[in-house]
Amino acid sequence: MARKASIIGGGVIGGGWAARFLLSGWDVAVFDPDPQAERKIGEVMANARASLPALSDGPMPAEGRLSFAKSVGEAVQGAEYIQESVSENLGLKHRVYAQIQEAAPTTPIGSSTSGFKPSELQEGAKNPAVIFVAHPFNPVYLLPLAEVVPSAKNDAKTIENAKEILREIGMFPLHVRKEIDAHIADRFLEAVWREALWLVKDGIATTEEIDEAIRMGFGLRWGQMGLFETYRIAGGEAGMKHFMAQFGPYLSAEWTKLMDVPEFNEELVDLIAGQSDAQSGHHTIRELERIRDQNLIGFLRVLKDRDWGAGKILKDHDKRRRATMPAPSPDTAQPMEMARMTVLPGWIDYNGHMTESRYLFASSETCDAFLRHIGADVAYVGTGFSYYTAETHIMHLGEAKLGDALTGTVQVLHADEKRLHIFIRILKDGSEVATLEQMLLHVDMKAGRTASAPQAILDRLLPIAEAHKALSRPAAAGRHVGQRKG
C-alpha cells in the first residue's frame, strides 16, 4: 500500500511538493480552496513529469495517486507526513495547524515558510512538538535543498524521521541548528535582492544586466562550490587565511547598501517590472519554467557525473532505489534482471528515438551489474584483473523514446575459466527493443593476456551458467550481420 502525504496549500511551492511526493511513489492529498488549484497543480505535474525522471539513472517508481480534498481534515486523514504551504500569514498558519491537529494531532507538519521561526509557528498549537520548518526552493521537484528548522519544543525523533522522509524522496535536509528569521539561504537571497534593487533604482544596471552578472559569473561557482569553498580557492595556494587577510579590510568599505533599503513605492515597482517585462516578457511563465527545468537538469547531471554537490544527492538517491530492486537469482532458469533505466533527454537523436550509442550504454550498464554480481566489481579491477569485452553483436528490434522505462537482462550462454558468453536483452514493457550478444575474456591487465578467473568468481558464475543451460538458446545468438531472419 502506498504511503500518503498531505499538502495543505497548492500554489507554486505546494504544487512542487505534491509533484515530488507523487513521482516518488507516494499518494498525495491536496487541500486548497482556490477553484483553480487542480488546474495549476496539473500544470506543475506536467513540468515535473518531463524533468524529474531525467535526473535518475533508473526508472521512477510507479506514480502515486493524486486527490483533492474538500477540507483540511479530509486531506490529512491517514497521512504519514503533512507539508503546509499556505500564504506567509502567521494567523492563517495557526488556524490551519488547529484544523490539522483536530484530525491528525501526532502527524509531523513541515512548513514551507521562508521567514517564520518554528517557535512562532508553534504558538497556541495543540501539539507543538510535531510542527517544524521544512523550507524548500523552487522548483521543489528538482532542487534538493530543504532547510529543516526545529525549536526547543520539537521531539528529536520526529525531526529525524521527517528528515529521513525527505531523503527518501530525493531531497537534502539541511538541519539548521538555531532558529532565526528567514533561516539560512533566504537571508543571503534577501541581501542580494536589496543590493540589486539599489543598482536598478540608481540606474547602474538593468534587471537583465544584473541577471547576466550572476549567471555568467559567480552563480556558476556558487552552484557547485558555494561561498566559502569558492573564496578558499580565491586565496590561491595559501588558502582561506590569505583570502581573509587580503580582502578582510574591505569589509569596512562603503561598497554596499545592505543596511539601507530603497523606498518601496509604485515608481520602484514600475521600474523593476518594466525592465523585467522587456527582458523576459516574450516567454510565458510555463515556457520559462520549462527552460529553467531543462537548464537545471543539464547542470545537475554534470554535477552527478562528478559526484559533487547536489549531484551527489542524486547519485545517493539512485543507490537507494537500486537497493530496493529484487536480488537477481540464479536458482531458476530465467534470464536475470540486472538493470533498470529511463531514456533521458541526452539519449535522444533528431528523430526523437534513443540513439545507437545509448543501446550500447544500456548494455554496458546491464553487463557491469552482472559482473558486480559475480564479484568482478571495481575493487576487483583494482587487483589488476578484469573482464574485457572482445566482441559484441547488436540487433535493433524496436524503438525507445524519451521517458521510456527499460530493463536489462542477462542470459549466460557459456562460461569457463577464461570466457564469458552472454546474451543481453533490453526490454520495454516486456518486449525486446534490442538484443546484444557479447563475448568477454578474463584478463590479467598487467600481463596483457587472458588468465583464469579466481575460484571465488567462478563459484558465483558457473552455477548461473549451469542453470541457464535449461533456457532455450536465443534465435539471434550466433547470427552474423545481415543474416536473414527465420
PALORO-793587 format. One record per residue (C-alpha): residue number from 1; residue in one letter; chain; z, x, y negated. Coordinates in Angstrom, 3 decimals. Layout:
<atoms>
ATOM   resi   resn   chain         c3         c1         c2
ATOM    NUM      A       A          Z          X          Y
...
</atoms>
This chain:
<atoms>
ATOM   resi   resn   chain         c3         c1         c2
ATOM      1      M       A      0.000      0.000      0.000
ATOM      2      A       A     -0.954      1.388     -3.421
ATOM      3      R       A      1.758      2.365     -5.857
ATOM      4      K       A      1.950      0.382     -9.073
ATOM      5      A       A      2.154      1.483    -12.708
ATOM      6      S       A      2.634     -0.849    -15.637
ATOM      7      I       A      1.026     -0.207    -19.020
ATOM      8      I       A      2.505     -2.064    -21.990
ATOM      9      G       A      0.044     -1.835    -24.871
ATOM     10      G       A     -3.653     -1.474    -24.092
ATOM     11      G       A     -5.047      0.352    -27.113
ATOM     12      V       A     -6.732      3.765    -27.091
ATOM     13      I       A     -3.708      5.534    -25.584
ATOM     14      G       A     -2.625      2.721    -23.289
ATOM     15      G       A     -6.179      2.346    -22.029
ATOM     16      G       A     -6.306      6.079    -21.342
ATOM     17      W       A     -3.068      5.882    -19.340
ATOM     18      A       A     -4.459      2.929    -17.375
ATOM     19      A       A     -7.602      4.914    -16.538
ATOM     20      R       A     -5.620      7.994    -15.494
ATOM     21      F       A     -3.429      5.975    -13.087
ATOM     22      L       A     -6.261      3.805    -11.736
ATOM     23      L       A     -8.534      6.760    -10.967
ATOM     24      S       A     -5.590      8.454     -9.262
ATOM     25      G       A     -5.372      5.547     -6.821
ATOM     26      W       A     -2.546      3.539     -8.417
ATOM     27      D       A     -2.654     -0.186     -9.025
ATOM     28      V       A     -2.188     -0.897    -12.726
ATOM     29      A       A     -0.934     -3.991    -14.510
ATOM     30      V       A     -1.562     -4.133    -18.261
ATOM     31      F       A      0.077     -6.334    -20.859
ATOM     32      D       A     -1.422     -6.544    -24.343
ATOM     33      P       A     -1.577     -9.733    -26.439
ATOM     34      D       A     -4.866     -8.612    -28.005
ATOM     35      P       A     -7.563    -11.049    -26.733
ATOM     36      Q       A     -9.993     -8.092    -26.734
ATOM     37      A       A     -7.749     -5.886    -24.579
ATOM     38      E       A     -9.686     -6.465    -21.349
ATOM     39      R       A    -12.998     -5.555    -23.007
ATOM     40      K       A    -11.541     -2.469    -24.710
ATOM     41      I       A     -9.912     -1.147    -21.553
ATOM     42      G       A    -13.130     -1.838    -19.633
ATOM     43      E       A    -14.992      0.421    -22.064
ATOM     44      V       A    -12.362      3.146    -21.737
ATOM     45      M       A    -12.595      2.842    -17.934
ATOM     46      A       A    -16.379      3.261    -18.084
ATOM     47      N       A    -15.961      6.513    -20.004
ATOM     48      A       A    -13.212      7.710    -17.654
ATOM     49      R       A    -15.255      6.970    -14.508
ATOM     50      A       A    -18.116      9.012    -15.967
ATOM     51      S       A    -15.930     12.002    -16.814
ATOM     52      L       A    -12.651     12.462    -14.916
ATOM     53      P       A    -14.281     12.894    -11.451
ATOM     54      A       A    -16.286     15.809    -12.884
ATOM     55      L       A    -13.078     17.834    -13.186
ATOM     56      S       A    -12.301     17.595     -9.475
ATOM     57      D       A    -13.902     19.650     -6.705
ATOM     58      G       A    -13.251     16.892     -4.213
ATOM     59      P       A    -13.723     13.139     -4.193
ATOM     60      M       A    -11.360     10.961     -6.168
ATOM     61      P       A     -9.025      8.658     -4.235
ATOM     62      A       A    -10.036      5.044     -3.941
ATOM     63      E       A     -9.645      3.461     -7.359
ATOM     64      G       A     -6.609      1.237     -7.774
ATOM     65      R       A     -6.673     -2.431     -8.709
ATOM     66      L       A     -6.517     -3.356    -12.405
ATOM     67      S       A     -4.852     -6.584    -13.502
ATOM     68      F       A     -3.926     -8.108    -16.857
ATOM     69      A       A     -0.541     -9.801    -17.048
ATOM     70      K       A      0.375    -12.717    -19.270
ATOM     71      S       A      3.813    -11.335    -20.097
ATOM     72      V       A      5.748     -8.082    -20.157
ATOM     73      G       A      7.948     -9.312    -17.301
ATOM     74      E       A      4.932    -10.098    -15.125
ATOM     75      A       A      3.366     -6.711    -15.837
ATOM     76      V       A      6.413     -4.661    -14.843
ATOM     77      Q       A      7.312     -6.637    -11.726
ATOM     78      G       A      7.232     -4.224     -8.772
ATOM     79      A       A      6.132     -1.229    -10.877
ATOM     80      E       A      7.260      2.260     -9.902
ATOM     81      Y       A      6.541      3.618    -13.387
ATOM     82      I       A      6.134      1.988    -16.812
ATOM     83      Q       A      4.318      3.506    -19.803
ATOM     84      E       A      4.885      1.915    -23.197
ATOM     85      S       A      2.085      2.466    -25.717
ATOM     86      V       A      2.674     -0.174    -28.388
ATOM     87      S       A      2.388      0.465    -32.138
ATOM     88      E       A      4.652      3.027    -33.833
ATOM     89      N       A      7.200      0.436    -34.921
ATOM     90      L       A     10.734      1.108    -33.719
ATOM     91      G       A     11.790     -2.527    -33.915
ATOM     92      L       A      8.788     -3.580    -31.836
ATOM     93      K       A      9.533     -0.928    -29.236
ATOM     94      H       A     13.150     -2.088    -28.984
ATOM     95      R       A     12.014     -5.681    -28.401
ATOM     96      V       A      9.552     -4.520    -25.736
ATOM     97      Y       A     12.241     -2.483    -23.921
ATOM     98      A       A     14.533     -5.504    -23.907
ATOM     99      Q       A     11.806     -7.590    -22.267
ATOM    100      I       A     11.008     -4.824    -19.763
ATOM    101      Q       A     14.629     -4.342    -18.734
ATOM    102      E       A     15.183     -8.046    -18.237
ATOM    103      A       A     12.685     -7.804    -15.371
ATOM    104      A       A     12.950     -4.137    -14.327
ATOM    105      P       A     16.255     -2.619    -15.523
ATOM    106      T       A     16.094      0.577    -13.457
ATOM    107      T       A     12.381      1.438    -13.611
ATOM    108      P       A     11.556      4.603    -15.636
ATOM    109      I       A      9.926      3.865    -19.004
ATOM    110      G       A      7.873      6.587    -20.653
ATOM    111      S       A      6.954      6.057    -24.291
ATOM    112      S       A      3.705      7.344    -25.777
ATOM    113      T       A      5.380      7.646    -29.190
ATOM    114      S       A      4.149     10.564    -31.246
ATOM    115      G       A      7.098     10.581    -33.627
ATOM    116      F       A     10.273      8.827    -32.495
ATOM    117      K       A     13.041     10.678    -30.686
ATOM    118      P       A     14.243      9.291    -27.334
ATOM    119      S       A     17.717      8.641    -28.726
ATOM    120      E       A     16.098      6.340    -31.305
ATOM    121      L       A     14.114      4.547    -28.605
ATOM    122      Q       A     17.260      4.052    -26.503
ATOM    123      E       A     19.301      2.332    -29.240
ATOM    124      G       A     20.615     -1.015    -28.014
ATOM    125      A       A     18.877     -0.747    -24.648
ATOM    126      K       A     20.373     -2.368    -21.561
ATOM    127      N       A     19.786      0.856    -19.592
ATOM    128      P       A     19.050      3.780    -21.958
ATOM    129      A       A     19.146      6.301    -19.093
ATOM    130      V       A     15.605      5.412    -17.948
ATOM    131      I       A     13.888      5.437    -21.376
ATOM    132      F       A     12.282      8.721    -22.459
ATOM    133      V       A      9.285     10.101    -24.326
ATOM    134      A       A      6.077     10.861    -22.393
ATOM    135      H       A      3.691     11.682    -25.240
ATOM    136      P       A      0.056     12.269    -24.166
ATOM    137      F       A     -3.077     13.359    -26.006
ATOM    138      N       A     -6.366     11.525    -26.374
ATOM    139      P       A     -8.285     11.167    -24.108
ATOM    140      V       A     -5.354     10.706    -21.757
ATOM    141      Y       A     -7.662     10.573    -18.728
ATOM    142      L       A     -8.955     14.125    -19.395
ATOM    143      L       A     -6.281     16.103    -21.275
ATOM    144      P       A     -3.359     17.049    -19.012
ATOM    145      L       A     -0.544     17.519    -21.551
ATOM    146      A       A      2.316     15.016    -21.680
ATOM    147      E       A      5.352     16.020    -23.745
ATOM    148      V       A      8.370     14.781    -21.784
ATOM    149      V       A     11.384     14.449    -24.084
ATOM    150      P       A     14.753     13.218    -22.754
ATOM    151      S       A     18.026     12.721    -24.599
ATOM    152      A       A     21.602     13.353    -23.525
ATOM    153      K       A     21.716      9.780    -22.176
ATOM    154      N       A     18.901     10.295    -19.688
ATOM    155      D       A     19.528     10.699    -15.988
ATOM    156      A       A     18.207     14.137    -14.964
ATOM    157      K       A     16.903     12.876    -11.608
ATOM    158      T       A     14.950     10.079    -13.326
ATOM    159      I       A     13.282     12.618    -15.621
ATOM    160      E       A     12.394     14.959    -12.750
ATOM    161      N       A     10.940     12.074    -10.731
ATOM    162      A       A      8.900     10.954    -13.752
ATOM    163      K       A      7.566     14.496    -14.228
ATOM    164      E       A      6.522     14.572    -10.577
ATOM    165      I       A      4.646     11.275    -11.004
ATOM    166      L       A      2.795     12.802    -13.966
ATOM    167      R       A      1.884     15.848    -11.872
ATOM    168      E       A      0.624     13.580     -9.097
ATOM    169      I       A     -1.894     12.009    -11.487
ATOM    170      G       A     -3.071     15.447    -12.646
ATOM    171      M       A     -1.032     15.855    -15.823
ATOM    172      F       A      1.061     18.740    -17.143
ATOM    173      P       A      4.543     17.508    -18.117
ATOM    174      L       A      5.894     19.822    -20.824
ATOM    175      H       A      9.661     19.385    -20.855
ATOM    176      V       A     10.849     19.517    -24.472
ATOM    177      R       A     14.332     20.985    -24.379
ATOM    178      K       A     15.675     19.389    -27.584
ATOM    179      E       A     14.640     16.117    -29.155
ATOM    180      I       A     13.042     16.440    -32.574
ATOM    181      D       A     10.863     14.220    -34.744
ATOM    182      A       A      7.197     14.424    -33.641
ATOM    183      H       A      8.117     16.647    -30.661
ATOM    184      I       A      6.127     19.942    -30.485
ATOM    185      A       A      2.358     19.532    -30.630
ATOM    186      D       A      2.196     16.873    -33.330
ATOM    187      R       A      4.322     18.996    -35.652
ATOM    188      F       A      1.531     21.574    -35.556
ATOM    189      L       A     -1.117     18.917    -35.991
ATOM    190      E       A      0.709     17.395    -38.943
ATOM    191      A       A      0.939     20.783    -40.666
ATOM    192      V       A     -2.786     21.439    -40.172
ATOM    193      W       A     -3.615     17.878    -41.276
ATOM    194      R       A     -1.676     18.215    -44.524
ATOM    195      E       A     -3.341     21.513    -45.342
ATOM    196      A       A     -6.754     20.002    -44.571
ATOM    197      L       A     -6.099     17.080    -46.932
ATOM    198      W       A     -5.378     19.520    -49.769
ATOM    199      L       A     -8.520     21.551    -49.042
ATOM    200      V       A    -10.657     18.395    -49.304
ATOM    201      K       A     -8.811     16.985    -52.310
ATOM    202      D       A     -9.098     20.274    -54.222
ATOM    203      G       A    -12.836     20.475    -53.487
ATOM    204      I       A    -12.532     23.690    -51.495
ATOM    205      A       A    -14.051     22.302    -48.279
ATOM    206      T       A    -15.545     19.115    -46.876
ATOM    207      T       A    -14.351     17.396    -43.725
ATOM    208      E       A    -17.319     18.876    -41.851
ATOM    209      E       A    -16.670     22.418    -43.091
ATOM    210      I       A    -13.042     22.235    -42.016
ATOM    211      D       A    -14.071     20.985    -38.557
ATOM    212      E       A    -16.596     23.850    -38.283
ATOM    213      A       A    -13.896     26.380    -39.193
ATOM    214      I       A    -11.775     25.084    -36.317
ATOM    215      R       A    -14.372     24.617    -33.599
ATOM    216      M       A    -16.351     27.788    -34.371
ATOM    217      G       A    -13.291     29.998    -34.599
ATOM    218      F       A     -9.614     29.705    -33.803
ATOM    219      G       A     -9.963     26.366    -31.991
ATOM    220      L       A    -11.768     28.158    -29.168
ATOM    221      R       A     -8.993     30.752    -28.996
ATOM    222      W       A     -6.206     28.177    -29.108
ATOM    223      G       A     -7.886     26.076    -26.428
ATOM    224      Q       A     -7.357     28.757    -23.805
ATOM    225      M       A     -4.578     31.002    -25.123
ATOM    226      G       A     -2.529     29.018    -27.599
ATOM    227      L       A     -0.878     30.533    -30.667
ATOM    228      F       A      1.396     33.379    -29.627
ATOM    229      E       A     -0.840     34.850    -26.941
ATOM    230      T       A     -3.718     34.832    -29.453
ATOM    231      Y       A     -1.648     36.678    -32.030
ATOM    232      R       A     -0.328     39.124    -29.450
ATOM    233      I       A     -3.923     40.248    -28.878
ATOM    234      A       A     -4.457     40.404    -32.647
ATOM    235      G       A     -1.781     43.098    -32.724
ATOM    236      G       A     -4.005     45.389    -30.649
ATOM    237      E       A     -2.530     47.820    -28.145
ATOM    238      A       A      0.813     47.755    -29.987
ATOM    239      G       A      1.065     44.026    -29.240
ATOM    240      M       A      3.132     41.322    -30.921
ATOM    241      K       A      5.579     43.657    -32.653
ATOM    242      H       A      2.725     45.348    -34.517
ATOM    243      F       A      1.207     41.983    -35.433
ATOM    244      M       A      4.519     40.749    -36.813
ATOM    245      A       A      5.065     43.939    -38.811
ATOM    246      Q       A      1.529     43.783    -40.227
ATOM    247      F       A      1.348     40.099    -41.114
ATOM    248      G       A      5.008     39.073    -41.426
ATOM    249      P       A      5.263     39.902    -45.151
ATOM    250      Y       A      2.502     37.366    -45.871
ATOM    251      L       A      4.811     34.538    -44.767
ATOM    252      S       A      6.190     34.546    -48.291
ATOM    253      A       A      2.720     34.487    -49.889
ATOM    254      E       A      1.719     31.235    -51.571
ATOM    255      W       A     -1.197     30.584    -49.224
ATOM    256      T       A     -0.158     27.139    -48.078
ATOM    257      K       A      0.837     23.788    -49.499
ATOM    258      L       A      2.581     22.671    -46.337
ATOM    259      M       A      5.691     21.617    -48.270
ATOM    260      D       A      3.645     19.796    -50.878
ATOM    261      V       A      1.856     16.598    -49.864
ATOM    262      P       A     -1.095     15.189    -51.865
ATOM    263      E       A     -0.594     11.704    -53.230
ATOM    264      F       A     -1.789      9.255    -50.615
ATOM    265      N       A     -3.899      6.822    -52.655
ATOM    266      E       A     -7.217      4.958    -52.387
ATOM    267      E       A     -9.049      7.808    -54.089
ATOM    268      L       A     -7.970     10.282    -51.391
ATOM    269      V       A     -8.730      7.773    -48.629
ATOM    270      D       A    -12.217      7.083    -50.027
ATOM    271      L       A    -12.912     10.812    -50.403
ATOM    272      I       A    -11.934     11.642    -46.816
ATOM    273      A       A    -13.550      8.541    -45.303
ATOM    274      G       A    -16.804      9.037    -47.240
ATOM    275      Q       A    -17.182     12.647    -46.110
ATOM    276      S       A    -16.310     11.705    -42.536
ATOM    277      D       A    -18.960      8.929    -42.579
ATOM    278      A       A    -21.557     11.420    -43.833
ATOM    279      Q       A    -20.520     13.878    -41.146
ATOM    280      S       A    -20.361     11.600    -38.091
ATOM    281      G       A    -21.399      8.092    -39.097
ATOM    282      H       A    -24.740      8.333    -37.268
ATOM    283      H       A    -22.817      8.099    -33.964
ATOM    284      T       A    -20.888      5.087    -32.720
ATOM    285      I       A    -17.282      5.669    -31.650
ATOM    286      R       A    -18.254      5.235    -27.980
ATOM    287      E       A    -21.027      7.820    -28.388
ATOM    288      L       A    -18.576     10.246    -29.969
ATOM    289      E       A    -16.143      9.636    -27.094
ATOM    290      R       A    -18.833     10.423    -24.526
ATOM    291      I       A    -19.893     13.575    -26.408
ATOM    292      R       A    -16.251     14.618    -26.604
ATOM    293      D       A    -15.689     13.958    -22.900
ATOM    294      Q       A    -18.720     15.987    -21.796
ATOM    295      N       A    -17.704     18.896    -24.030
ATOM    296      L       A    -14.166     18.789    -22.641
ATOM    297      I       A    -15.476     18.733    -19.075
ATOM    298      G       A    -17.531     21.856    -19.693
ATOM    299      F       A    -14.652     23.666    -21.382
ATOM    300      L       A    -12.076     22.620    -18.791
ATOM    301      R       A    -14.303     23.546    -15.855
ATOM    302      V       A    -14.843     27.037    -17.281
ATOM    303      L       A    -11.057     27.384    -17.509
ATOM    304      K       A    -10.770     26.006    -13.975
ATOM    305      D       A    -13.225     28.571    -12.615
ATOM    306      R       A    -10.994     31.262    -14.129
ATOM    307      D       A     -7.721     29.636    -13.008
ATOM    308      W       A     -6.492     29.762    -16.604
ATOM    309      G       A     -4.638     27.430    -18.970
ATOM    310      A       A     -5.420     23.746    -18.487
ATOM    311      G       A     -7.910     24.731    -15.767
ATOM    312      K       A     -5.023     25.931    -13.614
ATOM    313      I       A     -3.564     22.413    -13.708
ATOM    314      L       A     -6.890     21.023    -12.453
ATOM    315      K       A     -7.059     23.614     -9.676
ATOM    316      D       A     -3.494     22.909     -8.581
ATOM    317      H       A     -4.243     19.169     -8.604
ATOM    318      D       A     -7.216     19.738     -6.282
ATOM    319      K       A     -4.886     21.634     -3.922
ATOM    320      R       A     -2.515     18.665     -3.915
ATOM    321      R       A     -5.372     16.351     -2.970
ATOM    322      R       A     -6.655     18.671     -0.241
ATOM    323      A       A     -3.161     18.766      1.234
ATOM    324      T       A     -3.402     15.015      1.836
ATOM    325      M       A     -6.600     15.364      3.895
ATOM    326      P       A     -6.105     14.830      7.635
ATOM    327      A       A     -5.894     18.110      9.512
ATOM    328      P       A     -9.085     18.853     11.493
ATOM    329      S       A     -8.500     18.509     15.223
ATOM    330      P       A    -10.456     20.352     17.916
ATOM    331      D       A     -8.862     18.249     20.647
ATOM    332      T       A    -11.600     15.617     20.578
ATOM    333      A       A    -15.298     16.180     20.946
ATOM    334      Q       A    -16.215     15.320     17.376
ATOM    335      P       A    -17.678     17.325     14.503
ATOM    336      M       A    -14.752     18.499     12.373
ATOM    337      E       A    -14.460     17.188      8.822
ATOM    338      M       A    -13.824     20.286      6.711
ATOM    339      A       A    -14.646     19.466      3.092
ATOM    340      R       A    -14.846     16.597      0.636
ATOM    341      M       A    -16.756     16.963     -2.606
ATOM    342      T       A    -18.053     14.960     -5.555
ATOM    343      V       A    -21.507     15.504     -7.069
ATOM    344      L       A    -20.767     16.879    -10.540
ATOM    345      P       A    -22.917     16.844    -13.721
ATOM    346      G       A    -23.812     20.516    -13.279
ATOM    347      W       A    -25.160     19.817     -9.783
ATOM    348      I       A    -27.939     17.535    -11.028
ATOM    349      D       A    -31.562     18.540    -11.675
ATOM    350      Y       A    -34.068     16.992    -14.100
ATOM    351      N       A    -34.854     14.256    -11.541
ATOM    352      G       A    -31.250     13.095    -11.544
ATOM    353      H       A    -30.724     14.319     -7.966
ATOM    354      M       A    -28.477     17.031     -6.567
ATOM    355      T       A    -30.328     20.320     -6.884
ATOM    356      E       A    -31.205     22.505     -3.867
ATOM    357      S       A    -28.705     25.250     -4.639
ATOM    358      R       A    -25.841     22.766     -4.546
ATOM    359      Y       A    -26.643     21.738     -0.985
ATOM    360      L       A    -26.109     25.378     -0.076
ATOM    361      F       A    -22.916     25.371     -2.149
ATOM    362      A       A    -21.688     22.272     -0.296
ATOM    363      S       A    -22.489     24.001      2.979
ATOM    364      S       A    -20.651     27.124      1.851
ATOM    365      E       A    -17.560     25.075      0.935
ATOM    366      T       A    -17.669     23.453      4.389
ATOM    367      C       A    -18.176     26.728      6.225
ATOM    368      D       A    -15.460     28.508      4.211
ATOM    369      A       A    -12.989     25.738      5.052
ATOM    370      F       A    -13.798     26.153      8.743
ATOM    371      L       A    -13.349     29.924      8.532
ATOM    372      R       A     -9.975     29.423      6.853
ATOM    373      H       A     -9.062     27.031      9.668
ATOM    374      I       A     -9.663     29.675     12.334
ATOM    375      G       A     -7.836     32.350     10.339
ATOM    376      A       A    -10.743     34.171      8.664
ATOM    377      D       A     -9.435     33.495      5.162
ATOM    378      V       A     -9.228     35.638      2.015
ATOM    379      A       A     -6.197     37.501      3.346
ATOM    380      Y       A     -8.156     38.344      6.493
ATOM    381      V       A    -11.095     39.619      4.430
ATOM    382      G       A     -8.573     41.898      2.721
ATOM    383      T       A     -8.079     43.676      6.066
ATOM    384      G       A    -11.712     44.802      5.985
ATOM    385      F       A    -13.276     42.240      8.314
ATOM    386      S       A    -15.223     39.049      7.676
ATOM    387      Y       A    -17.868     36.673      8.939
ATOM    388      Y       A    -21.262     37.217      7.297
ATOM    389      T       A    -23.997     34.575      7.284
ATOM    390      A       A    -27.063     36.081      8.961
ATOM    391      E       A    -29.361     33.066      8.918
ATOM    392      T       A    -29.463     29.516      7.514
ATOM    393      H       A    -31.907     26.676      8.077
ATOM    394      I       A    -31.507     23.657      5.767
ATOM    395      M       A    -33.079     20.228      6.078
ATOM    396      H       A    -33.016     17.735      3.186
ATOM    397      L       A    -32.730     14.247      4.624
ATOM    398      G       A    -31.510     12.077      1.761
ATOM    399      E       A    -30.621     12.029     -1.927
ATOM    400      A       A    -27.296     12.635     -3.590
ATOM    401      K       A    -26.723     11.624     -7.196
ATOM    402      L       A    -24.074     12.064     -9.858
ATOM    403      G       A    -20.642     10.894     -8.730
ATOM    404      D       A    -21.539     10.530     -5.042
ATOM    405      A       A    -18.736     11.458     -2.649
ATOM    406      L       A    -19.853     13.952      0.008
ATOM    407      T       A    -18.235     15.053      3.252
ATOM    408      G       A    -18.976     18.304      5.087
ATOM    409      T       A    -18.541     18.523      8.885
ATOM    410      V       A    -18.881     21.406     11.323
ATOM    411      Q       A    -20.083     21.357     14.928
ATOM    412      V       A    -19.779     24.632     16.819
ATOM    413      L       A    -22.949     25.217     18.863
ATOM    414      H       A    -21.825     28.570     20.278
ATOM    415      A       A    -19.144     31.158     19.685
ATOM    416      D       A    -18.279     34.511     21.242
ATOM    417      E       A    -16.524     37.707     20.157
ATOM    418      K       A    -19.153     38.611     17.541
ATOM    419      R       A    -21.214     35.475     16.841
ATOM    420      L       A    -20.544     32.034     15.426
ATOM    421      H       A    -23.361     29.487     15.592
ATOM    422      I       A    -22.577     26.264     13.697
ATOM    423      F       A    -24.265     23.063     12.596
ATOM    424      I       A    -23.146     21.634      9.256
ATOM    425      R       A    -23.746     18.056      8.176
ATOM    426      I       A    -23.457     16.964      4.550
ATOM    427      L       A    -22.761     13.230      4.627
ATOM    428      K       A    -22.825     10.473      2.022
ATOM    429      D       A    -21.360      7.148      3.123
ATOM    430      G       A    -21.523      8.429      6.699
ATOM    431      S       A    -25.269      9.228      6.583
ATOM    432      E       A    -26.752     12.693      6.556
ATOM    433      V       A    -28.215     13.859      3.247
ATOM    434      A       A    -28.642     17.411      4.546
ATOM    435      T       A    -28.029     19.488      7.647
ATOM    436      L       A    -27.683     23.237      7.840
ATOM    437      E       A    -27.791     25.413     10.935
ATOM    438      Q       A    -26.092     28.768     10.454
ATOM    439      M       A    -25.592     31.939     12.421
ATOM    440      L       A    -22.653     34.073     11.339
ATOM    441      L       A    -21.734     37.546     12.553
ATOM    442      H       A    -18.265     39.047     12.621
ATOM    443      V       A    -18.476     42.288     10.640
ATOM    444      D       A    -16.420     45.439     10.148
ATOM    445      M       A    -17.143     45.794      6.416
ATOM    446      K       A    -16.128     49.442      6.181
ATOM    447      A       A    -18.292     50.480      9.113
ATOM    448      G       A    -21.112     48.170      8.044
ATOM    449      R       A    -21.735     46.763     11.530
ATOM    450      T       A    -20.778     43.871     13.777
ATOM    451      A       A    -17.429     44.016     15.531
ATOM    452      S       A    -15.444     41.825     17.893
ATOM    453      A       A    -13.176     39.296     16.212
ATOM    454      P       A     -9.452     39.740     16.902
ATOM    455      Q       A     -7.803     37.671     19.597
ATOM    456      A       A     -5.849     35.608     17.023
ATOM    457      I       A     -9.105     34.234     15.598
ATOM    458      L       A    -10.726     33.798     18.996
ATOM    459      D       A     -7.694     31.851     20.192
ATOM    460      R       A     -8.398     29.266     17.488
ATOM    461      L       A    -12.203     29.400     17.577
ATOM    462      L       A    -13.054     29.348     21.278
ATOM    463      P       A    -11.157     26.127     22.167
ATOM    464      I       A    -13.117     24.358     19.416
ATOM    465      A       A    -16.381     25.731     20.810
ATOM    466      E       A    -15.343     24.565     24.288
ATOM    467      A       A    -14.502     21.057     23.041
ATOM    468      H       A    -17.813     20.816     21.171
ATOM    469      K       A    -19.808     21.543     24.325
ATOM    470      A       A    -19.350     17.847     25.104
ATOM    471      L       A    -21.255     16.896     21.959
ATOM    472      S       A    -24.962     16.193     22.000
ATOM    473      R       A    -26.961     19.081     20.615
ATOM    474      P       A    -28.340     18.084     17.182
ATOM    475      A       A    -32.058     17.345     17.268
ATOM    476      A       A    -32.554     19.634     14.280
ATOM    477      A       A    -30.846     22.623     15.921
ATOM    478      G       A    -33.295     25.390     16.625
ATOM    479      R       A    -36.087     23.860     14.538
ATOM    480      H       A    -38.489     26.095     12.649
ATOM    481      V       A    -39.657     25.354      9.138
ATOM    482      G       A    -42.488     22.817      9.178
ATOM    483      Q       A    -41.877     21.685     12.733
ATOM    484      R       A    -42.823     18.027     13.173
ATOM    485      K       A    -40.064     15.507     13.816
ATOM    486      G       A    -39.786     13.753     17.117
</atoms>
